[in-house]
Amino acid sequence: MRKAFYSVVSAFAVLLMSFNAFSQEEVSFSGLLKEMTASKAMSYWPANNFTTHQASSYDRASVSPDQPGWYNNADFSQYIRTEQKSGHAEQVMLDVDGPGVIVRFWLTTFKRNGILRIYFDHQDSATLKIPAYDLLKSGLNLGPALLNPHSSYQPKEKGGSTLYLPLPYAKHCKVTWEEKDLQEKQPRYYQINYRTYLPKTKVRTFDFKELAAAKNLIGETEKLLWNPPVANHTTASLLKKLIQPGKTVSITLPKGPSSIDVMRLKIAAQQLALQDQALRSTIIKIVFDNEQTVWCPVGDFSGSGVGGKALQSWYRIVSPDGQIISRWVMPYQKSAVVSFINLSDVPIEIDLSAQVSKYQWTKSSMYFHASWKQKREEAIFKFDTPKAQELNFITIKGKGIYLGNNMSVFNHMHTWYGEGDQKIWVDQDKFPSEFGTGTEDYYNTSWAPVVLYQTPFANAPRADHEDSYGYNTFTRTRNLDRIPFTNFFKMDMEMLGWQNGTADFAATTYWYGFAKATDQITGMEEEAKTILPK
């Protein structure tokens, strides 16, 4: 049977293996682009150590959880300072020493009259000068994988965009905004995620010559991000069985060091009306090297939340017929056991296949985790009232890398629930490494959308009603913007909306961790059994 597991490894998979401990002697634009599609690299602690941070337009009245203003919601047009230039003023959005790289730039607004500038290495003139508060007008000539228009985007008025093209710098980076019509006072929202490397790391600063030279690589990256290499993978059938209520079935994988590279999964209730519940009440559990790292309802693990809706992203795909394709690389040193637990009251049919390949296990290798928790009837407070709270998505103790989440919501209100900001605390943070500007902003869109959208790293696979009542699912996975942590990680989301009310939240978090890293989540069996609201 072992031969069946290793029967086919495509040329592309071999290429990915060559990036398994991805390291660049000199961090460069082209090297970062290659890193984006080097799937196995994500399972190793970065050889070029870096920390990840975010500058944003969060409300500056938010100083400390112990002080008033922590939940204030004026998350726009907030800057570091104003610099007077010859004949105009520039608002500073980011001012950070390198070596580093901008890995995500999100923004949105109404009217766009002004100039956005990006300066590198203390130069007097901006390398990028964008004639509007609109990254789509940057002249970078990119496809929608690397430069996504938001679902609300309008060329002349409201809407925003997200840039994923890496912008490396050796010494320093500054981003500014010049407001042309000071009388308008348009709301300017922004989030700029960036890496900071160790001081002696060599980084080659972005320039247009290298951009032009990498034209073909940019095109290849764009195609791969939209069409992940799964079609050429032959996956060995592992399990096809009917699981009775309350029962568990398991499969032991070949001895390591190995990695699950592609997993194909489909589950079905015997009655279509019970399918949504089957996706929530069937649990995938994976134990690597005698340590459980995955415990998650199958539907949430897939990224589509409740209902098995179609999803097209870099790490996960859900086809229209309900097949789930996981591209998370899951390495193990010695052993792996994949189990499915039927917590529902009806039999569930499961069909599982996977590609398992050889893996180079090193001291930098980490285990894949998928952690799930649910809070029902969570109180949402109107954003202009002083009373508010935060919902903890996850708290991790240990060393690892955060790679994203999906948020499945059942909104009991007929109004928007997502005014709250994400707050991400890393290691010894005194203030969050990330302080957001709104729930939908974190998921690469803007202006309270209740619409479907698909991009490689952020998706909304479910949106039941225009007023946001019922089921909504948002997901965002991290790539170059992933977050390393050495001993502690916490992500919270403010529970703020347009009115007081309640909503049910189920959060799935994807992360890598070294042995003994733990998420502190227990006792979710009863939540997974709970009958879904309709």
C-alpha positions as CSV (number, residue, x, y, z in Angstrom):
1,M,0.0,0.0,0.0
2,R,2.9,2.3,0.7
3,K,3.7,2.5,-3.1
4,A,0.2,3.8,-3.8
5,F,0.7,6.8,-1.5
6,Y,3.9,7.8,-3.3
7,S,2.7,6.7,-6.8
8,V,2.5,10.2,-8.3
9,V,4.4,13.3,-7.4
10,S,4.1,15.8,-10.3
11,A,7.0,17.9,-11.5
12,F,5.4,20.9,-9.8
13,A,5.3,19.1,-6.5
14,V,9.0,18.3,-6.8
15,L,9.6,22.0,-7.5
16,L,7.7,22.9,-4.3
17,M,9.8,20.4,-2.3
18,S,12.9,22.4,-3.4
19,F,11.5,25.4,-1.5
20,N,10.8,23.3,1.6
21,A,13.1,25.4,3.8
22,F,12.7,28.6,1.8
23,S,15.6,30.9,2.3
24,Q,16.9,33.8,0.3
25,E,20.5,35.0,0.8
26,E,19.1,38.3,-0.3
27,V,15.4,39.0,0.1
28,S,14.2,40.2,-3.3
29,F,11.0,41.0,-5.1
30,S,11.3,37.9,-7.4
31,G,12.2,35.7,-4.4
32,L,9.2,36.9,-2.5
33,L,6.9,36.2,-5.5
34,K,8.3,32.6,-5.6
35,E,7.7,32.3,-1.9
36,M,4.0,33.0,-2.4
37,T,3.5,29.7,-4.3
38,A,6.0,27.5,-2.4
39,S,3.5,25.6,-0.4
40,K,5.8,23.4,1.7
41,A,7.8,26.5,2.8
42,M,4.8,27.5,5.0
43,S,5.4,24.4,7.2
44,Y,9.0,25.6,8.2
45,W,9.9,28.3,10.6
46,P,11.3,31.1,8.3
47,A,15.0,30.9,7.6
48,N,15.1,34.7,7.2
49,N,13.6,35.5,10.6
50,F,11.0,38.3,10.5
51,T,8.1,39.8,12.6
52,T,4.9,40.9,11.1
53,H,3.1,44.1,11.9
54,Q,0.3,46.4,10.7
55,A,-0.2,50.1,10.4
56,S,-3.8,51.2,10.1
57,S,-6.2,54.1,10.5
58,Y,-7.7,52.7,13.8
59,D,-9.2,55.2,16.2
60,R,-6.3,56.8,18.1
61,A,-8.5,57.1,21.2
62,S,-7.9,53.3,21.5
63,V,-5.0,53.4,23.9
64,S,-5.4,50.6,26.3
65,P,-8.1,48.0,27.3
66,D,-8.0,49.7,30.7
67,Q,-8.9,53.1,29.4
68,P,-12.0,54.7,27.8
69,G,-11.9,54.7,24.1
70,W,-10.7,51.1,23.5
71,Y,-13.8,50.4,21.4
72,N,-14.1,53.8,19.7
73,N,-15.1,53.4,16.1
74,A,-13.7,56.5,14.2
75,D,-11.3,54.2,12.3
76,F,-10.6,56.5,9.4
77,S,-8.3,59.4,8.5
78,Q,-6.0,58.7,11.4
79,Y,-2.3,59.3,10.7
80,I,1.0,59.2,12.4
81,R,1.7,62.9,11.7
82,T,1.6,65.6,9.0
83,E,4.7,66.6,7.0
84,Q,4.8,70.0,5.3
85,K,6.3,69.8,1.8
86,S,6.9,72.4,-0.8
87,G,3.4,73.7,-1.5
88,H,1.5,70.8,0.1
89,A,1.1,68.6,3.2
90,E,1.4,64.8,3.3
91,Q,-0.3,62.7,6.0
92,V,2.1,59.9,7.1
93,M,0.4,56.4,7.1
94,L,3.5,54.3,7.6
95,D,7.0,55.2,8.7
96,V,9.2,52.2,9.6
97,D,12.8,51.2,9.5
98,G,13.9,48.2,7.5
99,P,15.0,45.8,6.3
100,G,11.4,44.8,5.5
101,V,8.7,44.4,3.0
102,I,5.1,45.5,2.6
103,V,3.1,42.3,2.1
104,R,-0.5,43.6,2.1
105,F,-1.9,47.1,1.5
106,W,-5.7,47.4,2.0
107,L,-7.6,50.7,1.7
108,T,-11.0,52.1,1.0
109,T,-12.8,55.5,0.8
110,F,-15.5,57.5,-1.0
111,K,-14.1,60.1,-3.4
112,R,-10.5,59.7,-4.3
113,N,-9.1,63.2,-5.0
114,G,-5.4,63.2,-3.9
115,I,-2.0,61.5,-4.2
116,L,-0.7,58.4,-2.5
117,R,3.1,58.1,-2.3
118,I,5.4,55.2,-1.2
119,Y,9.0,56.2,-0.4
120,F,11.9,53.8,0.1
121,D,15.2,54.1,1.9
122,H,14.9,57.8,2.9
123,Q,14.7,58.9,-0.7
124,D,13.4,62.4,-1.3
125,S,11.1,61.4,-4.2
126,A,8.5,58.6,-4.0
127,T,9.1,55.4,-5.9
128,L,5.4,54.9,-6.3
129,K,3.2,57.9,-6.8
130,I,-0.5,57.0,-7.2
131,P,-2.8,59.7,-8.5
132,A,-5.8,58.8,-6.2
133,Y,-6.7,56.9,-3.0
134,D,-6.9,53.9,-5.2
135,L,-4.3,51.1,-5.6
136,L,-6.0,50.1,-8.9
137,K,-4.6,53.3,-10.3
138,S,-1.1,52.5,-9.3
139,G,0.0,51.6,-12.9
140,L,1.4,48.3,-11.7
141,N,-0.6,46.4,-14.3
142,L,-1.5,43.5,-12.1
143,G,-4.2,40.8,-12.2
144,P,-6.9,40.5,-9.5
145,A,-5.0,37.9,-7.5
146,L,-2.2,40.3,-6.6
147,L,-4.5,43.4,-6.7
148,N,-8.1,42.7,-5.7
149,P,-10.9,45.3,-6.2
150,H,-13.3,45.0,-3.3
151,S,-16.8,43.8,-3.9
152,S,-18.1,47.4,-3.4
153,Y,-15.5,48.9,-5.8
154,Q,-16.6,51.8,-8.1
155,P,-14.0,53.4,-10.4
156,K,-14.9,56.9,-9.5
157,E,-16.6,56.8,-6.1
158,K,-17.0,54.5,-3.1
159,G,-14.9,51.3,-2.7
160,G,-11.4,50.0,-2.2
161,S,-8.8,47.4,-3.1
162,T,-6.1,45.2,-1.7
163,L,-2.5,44.9,-3.0
164,Y,-0.6,41.7,-2.4
165,L,2.4,42.5,-4.6
166,P,5.4,42.5,-2.2
167,L,7.3,45.8,-1.9
168,P,10.7,45.1,-0.3
169,Y,13.0,47.8,1.1
170,A,16.5,47.7,2.6
171,K,16.5,50.5,5.0
172,H,13.2,52.3,5.4
173,C,9.7,52.7,4.1
174,K,7.3,55.6,4.3
175,V,3.7,55.8,2.9
176,T,1.9,59.2,2.7
177,W,-1.3,60.6,1.5
178,E,-1.8,64.1,0.1
179,E,-5.4,65.3,0.4
180,K,-6.2,67.5,-2.6
181,D,-9.6,68.9,-1.6
182,L,-9.3,69.7,2.1
183,Q,-12.9,70.9,2.2
184,E,-14.3,67.4,1.3
185,K,-12.8,65.6,4.4
186,Q,-13.4,62.2,2.9
187,P,-13.0,59.1,5.2
188,R,-9.7,57.4,4.5
189,Y,-9.4,53.8,5.8
190,Y,-6.2,51.8,5.5
191,Q,-4.3,48.8,6.7
192,I,-0.6,48.2,5.7
193,N,0.9,44.8,6.7
194,Y,4.6,44.6,6.7
195,R,7.5,42.3,7.7
196,T,10.5,43.5,9.6
197,Y,13.7,41.3,9.2
198,L,16.6,41.1,11.5
199,P,19.0,44.1,11.1
200,K,21.7,42.3,9.1
201,T,19.3,40.7,6.6
202,K,20.1,41.7,3.0
203,V,17.0,43.0,1.2
204,R,17.0,44.4,-2.3
205,T,14.8,47.4,-2.5
206,F,11.8,47.4,-5.0
207,D,12.3,49.2,-8.3
208,F,10.6,49.2,-11.6
209,K,13.5,47.5,-13.5
210,E,13.1,44.4,-11.4
211,L,9.3,44.7,-11.8
212,A,9.7,44.7,-15.6
213,A,12.2,41.8,-15.5
214,A,9.7,39.7,-13.4
215,K,6.8,40.2,-15.8
216,N,6.6,36.5,-16.7
217,L,7.0,35.4,-13.1
218,I,4.2,37.8,-12.1
219,G,2.0,36.3,-14.7
220,E,2.8,32.7,-13.6
221,T,2.1,33.7,-10.0
222,E,-1.2,35.2,-10.9
223,K,-2.3,32.0,-12.8
224,L,-1.2,29.7,-10.0
225,L,-2.9,31.7,-7.3
226,W,-6.2,31.4,-9.2
227,N,-5.6,27.8,-10.3
228,P,-3.8,25.9,-7.5
229,P,-2.0,22.8,-8.8
230,V,-4.4,20.1,-7.8
231,A,-5.6,18.7,-11.1
232,N,-2.4,16.8,-11.8
233,H,-2.2,15.3,-8.3
234,T,-3.2,11.6,-8.1
235,T,-4.6,10.9,-4.7
236,A,-4.7,7.5,-3.1
237,S,-8.1,6.4,-1.8
238,L,-7.9,6.0,1.9
239,L,-11.5,5.6,3.2
240,K,-14.9,5.2,1.8
241,K,-17.4,4.2,4.4
242,L,-20.7,4.8,6.1
243,I,-20.2,6.1,9.7
244,Q,-23.0,5.3,12.1
245,P,-24.1,7.9,14.7
246,G,-21.7,8.3,17.6
247,K,-19.0,6.3,15.8
248,T,-15.4,7.1,14.8
249,V,-13.4,5.7,11.8
250,S,-9.7,6.2,11.4
251,I,-6.9,5.6,8.9
252,T,-3.2,5.3,9.7
253,L,-0.9,6.9,7.2
254,P,2.5,5.5,6.2
255,K,5.4,6.1,8.5
256,G,7.2,9.5,8.2
257,P,8.9,11.7,7.6
258,S,6.1,12.5,5.2
259,S,3.5,15.2,4.6
260,I,-0.1,15.3,3.5
261,D,0.1,17.6,0.5
262,V,-3.5,17.3,-0.9
263,M,-6.5,15.9,0.8
264,R,-9.8,15.3,-1.1
265,L,-12.9,14.8,1.1
266,K,-16.6,14.5,0.6
267,I,-19.2,13.6,3.1
268,A,-22.9,13.1,2.6
269,A,-26.0,12.7,4.7
270,Q,-28.5,10.2,3.5
271,Q,-31.1,13.0,3.2
272,L,-30.2,16.3,1.5
273,A,-32.0,18.2,4.2
274,L,-29.5,17.0,6.8
275,Q,-26.4,17.9,4.8
276,D,-25.7,21.2,6.5
277,Q,-25.9,19.5,9.9
278,A,-23.7,16.7,8.7
279,L,-20.9,19.1,7.7
280,R,-21.1,20.7,11.2
281,S,-21.4,17.6,13.2
282,T,-18.8,15.4,11.5
283,I,-15.4,16.1,13.0
284,I,-12.1,15.7,11.3
285,K,-9.4,14.8,13.9
286,I,-5.7,14.4,13.0
287,V,-3.0,13.1,15.3
288,F,0.6,13.7,14.2
289,D,3.4,12.0,16.1
290,N,0.9,11.2,19.0
291,E,-0.2,14.9,19.3
292,Q,-3.7,16.0,18.3
293,T,-3.4,19.1,16.2
294,V,-6.6,19.1,14.2
295,W,-10.1,19.0,15.7
296,C,-12.7,20.7,13.5
297,P,-16.1,20.3,11.9
298,V,-15.6,19.3,8.3
299,G,-17.6,22.2,6.9
300,D,-15.6,24.7,8.9
301,F,-12.3,23.0,8.1
302,S,-13.1,23.5,4.4
303,G,-13.4,27.3,4.8
304,S,-17.0,27.5,3.6
305,G,-18.6,27.5,7.1
306,V,-22.2,26.2,7.2
307,G,-23.7,24.8,4.1
308,G,-20.8,23.5,2.1
309,K,-20.9,26.5,-0.3
310,A,-18.4,26.8,-3.2
311,L,-15.0,28.2,-2.3
312,Q,-12.0,28.9,-4.6
313,S,-8.9,29.9,-2.7
314,W,-5.2,29.1,-2.6
315,Y,-5.2,26.7,0.3
316,R,-8.8,25.3,0.1
317,I,-11.3,24.6,-2.6
318,V,-14.9,23.5,-2.3
319,S,-16.4,22.5,-5.6
320,P,-20.0,23.1,-6.6
321,D,-20.7,19.4,-6.0
322,G,-19.4,19.6,-2.5
323,Q,-16.0,18.0,-2.8
324,I,-13.5,19.6,-0.4
325,I,-9.9,19.9,-1.4
326,S,-7.4,20.9,1.3
327,R,-3.9,22.1,0.1
328,W,-2.6,22.7,3.6
329,V,0.8,20.9,3.8
330,M,0.7,18.8,6.9
331,P,4.0,17.2,7.8
332,Y,4.8,14.6,10.4
333,Q,8.1,13.0,11.5
334,K,6.9,9.5,12.4
335,S,3.2,8.8,12.4
336,A,-0.2,10.3,11.4
337,V,-3.7,9.1,12.1
338,V,-6.7,10.8,10.4
339,S,-10.1,10.2,12.1
340,F,-13.7,11.2,11.5
341,I,-16.2,11.4,14.3
342,N,-19.9,11.4,13.6
343,L,-21.5,13.5,16.4
344,S,-24.9,13.6,14.6
345,D,-27.9,11.4,15.0
346,V,-27.9,10.0,11.4
347,P,-25.4,7.9,9.4
348,I,-22.8,9.8,7.4
349,E,-21.1,8.6,4.2
350,I,-17.4,9.6,3.9
351,D,-15.1,9.5,0.9
352,L,-11.4,10.4,1.6
353,S,-8.4,10.4,-0.6
354,A,-5.0,12.1,-0.2
355,Q,-1.6,12.5,-1.6
356,V,1.2,11.8,0.9
357,S,4.7,12.5,-0.1
358,K,8.2,12.3,1.4
359,Y,9.1,15.3,3.5
360,Q,12.4,16.8,4.7
361,W,11.9,17.0,8.4
362,T,14.2,19.5,10.1
363,K,14.4,21.4,13.4
364,S,12.4,24.1,11.7
365,S,9.5,21.9,10.8
366,M,6.1,22.6,12.4
367,Y,2.8,20.7,12.7
368,F,-0.4,22.0,11.0
369,H,-3.3,22.9,13.3
370,A,-6.9,23.6,12.6
371,S,-8.7,24.9,15.8
372,W,-12.4,25.5,16.1
373,K,-14.6,27.2,18.7
374,Q,-18.2,28.5,18.7
375,K,-20.0,31.1,20.8
376,R,-23.7,31.3,20.4
377,E,-26.0,34.3,21.2
378,E,-23.0,36.5,21.5
379,A,-24.0,40.1,22.4
380,I,-23.5,42.7,19.7
381,F,-23.4,46.4,20.9
382,K,-24.2,49.4,18.8
383,F,-20.8,51.0,18.0
384,D,-21.6,54.5,19.3
385,T,-22.4,53.2,22.8
386,P,-19.7,52.9,25.5
387,K,-20.5,49.3,26.3
388,A,-18.7,46.7,24.2
389,Q,-16.8,43.4,24.4
390,E,-14.4,41.2,22.4
391,L,-14.8,37.7,21.2
392,N,-11.6,35.6,21.5
393,F,-11.1,33.6,18.3
394,I,-8.0,31.9,19.6
395,T,-5.2,32.1,22.2
396,I,-2.1,30.0,21.5
397,K,0.8,29.3,23.9
398,G,4.0,28.1,22.3
399,K,5.9,28.8,19.1
400,G,4.4,28.8,15.6
401,I,2.9,30.8,12.8
402,Y,-0.6,32.1,12.3
403,L,-2.0,31.4,8.8
404,G,-5.6,32.7,9.0
405,N,-9.2,31.8,9.9
406,N,-12.7,31.6,8.7
407,M,-15.7,33.1,10.6
408,S,-19.1,31.5,10.2
409,V,-21.9,33.7,11.5
410,F,-25.6,33.3,12.1
411,N,-26.8,36.8,12.6
412,H,-30.0,37.1,14.6
413,M,-30.4,40.8,13.7
414,H,-31.6,42.4,10.5
415,T,-28.7,44.8,10.4
416,W,-24.9,44.8,10.1
417,Y,-23.0,43.2,12.9
418,G,-19.4,43.7,11.7
419,E,-18.2,47.1,12.9
420,G,-15.7,45.5,15.2
421,D,-11.9,45.6,14.8
422,Q,-9.6,42.6,14.9
423,K,-6.8,42.9,17.6
424,I,-3.9,40.5,17.3
425,W,-1.4,40.2,20.2
426,V,2.0,38.6,19.6
427,D,4.5,37.5,22.2
428,Q,5.2,40.4,24.6
429,D,3.1,43.0,22.8
430,K,2.1,46.0,24.9
431,F,-0.3,47.1,22.1
432,P,-1.7,44.8,19.4
433,S,0.6,44.0,16.4
434,E,-2.6,44.4,14.4
435,F,-5.4,46.8,15.3
436,G,-8.0,46.7,12.5
437,T,-10.7,49.1,11.2
438,G,-13.7,46.8,10.8
439,T,-14.6,43.1,10.5
440,E,-15.1,43.1,6.7
441,D,-11.9,45.1,6.3
442,Y,-9.9,42.3,7.8
443,Y,-11.4,40.0,5.2
444,N,-10.3,42.2,2.2
445,T,-13.5,43.9,1.5
446,S,-15.3,47.1,2.7
447,W,-18.5,48.9,3.3
448,A,-20.5,46.2,5.1
449,P,-20.9,43.9,2.1
450,V,-23.4,41.0,2.2
451,V,-22.3,39.6,-1.2
452,L,-20.3,36.6,-2.4
453,Y,-16.7,37.1,-3.6
454,Q,-13.7,34.8,-4.2
455,T,-10.0,35.7,-4.2
456,P,-7.0,33.6,-3.5
457,F,-6.6,34.8,0.1
458,A,-10.0,36.1,1.1
459,N,-13.5,34.9,0.3
460,A,-17.2,35.3,1.3
461,P,-18.7,31.9,0.2
462,R,-22.0,32.5,2.0
463,A,-24.2,35.6,2.4
464,D,-27.9,34.8,2.9
465,H,-29.6,38.2,3.0
466,E,-28.8,41.8,1.9
467,D,-29.5,43.0,5.5
468,S,-27.0,40.5,6.8
469,Y,-29.6,38.4,8.6
470,G,-28.9,34.7,8.7
471,Y,-25.7,32.9,7.6
472,N,-22.6,34.8,6.6
473,T,-19.1,33.3,6.1
474,F,-15.9,35.2,5.7
475,T,-12.4,33.7,5.4
476,R,-8.9,35.1,5.0
477,T,-5.8,33.0,4.9
478,R,-2.3,34.4,5.2
479,N,0.7,34.0,2.9
480,L,3.5,36.5,2.9
481,D,1.5,38.3,5.6
482,R,1.6,35.2,7.9
483,I,2.5,36.0,11.5
484,P,5.3,34.2,13.4
485,F,5.2,34.1,17.2
486,T,7.7,32.7,19.6
487,N,5.6,32.1,22.7
488,F,2.2,33.7,22.5
489,F,-0.5,34.6,20.0
490,K,-4.1,35.9,20.6
491,M,-6.7,37.2,18.1
492,D,-9.9,38.9,19.3
493,M,-12.7,40.5,17.4
494,E,-14.8,43.4,18.8
495,M,-18.5,42.7,18.9
496,L,-19.8,45.9,17.5
497,G,-22.7,46.5,15.0
498,W,-25.2,49.1,13.9
499,Q,-27.7,48.1,16.6
500,N,-27.8,46.0,19.8
501,G,-28.5,42.3,19.2
502,T,-27.0,38.9,19.1
503,A,-25.2,36.6,16.7
504,D,-23.7,33.1,16.7
505,F,-20.0,33.0,15.8
506,A,-17.9,29.9,14.9
507,A,-14.2,30.6,14.3
508,T,-11.8,28.2,12.7
509,T,-8.1,29.1,13.0
510,Y,-5.3,27.7,10.8
511,W,-1.8,27.7,12.2
512,Y,1.5,25.9,12.4
513,G,3.2,25.1,15.7
514,F,6.1,23.3,17.1
515,A,5.6,20.4,19.4
516,K,3.6,21.2,22.6
517,A,2.1,24.5,21.2
518,T,-1.5,24.5,22.3
519,D,-4.6,26.5,21.6
520,Q,-6.4,26.3,24.9
521,I,-9.7,25.2,23.3
522,T,-11.6,22.4,24.9
523,G,-15.2,21.1,25.2
524,M,-16.5,21.9,21.8
525,E,-18.2,18.6,21.2
526,E,-21.6,19.9,22.4
527,E,-21.3,22.9,20.2
528,A,-20.6,20.8,17.2
529,K,-23.7,18.7,18.0
530,T,-26.0,21.7,18.3
531,I,-28.8,21.8,15.8
532,L,-28.1,24.6,13.4
533,P,-30.6,27.6,13.4
534,K,-32.6,28.3,10.3
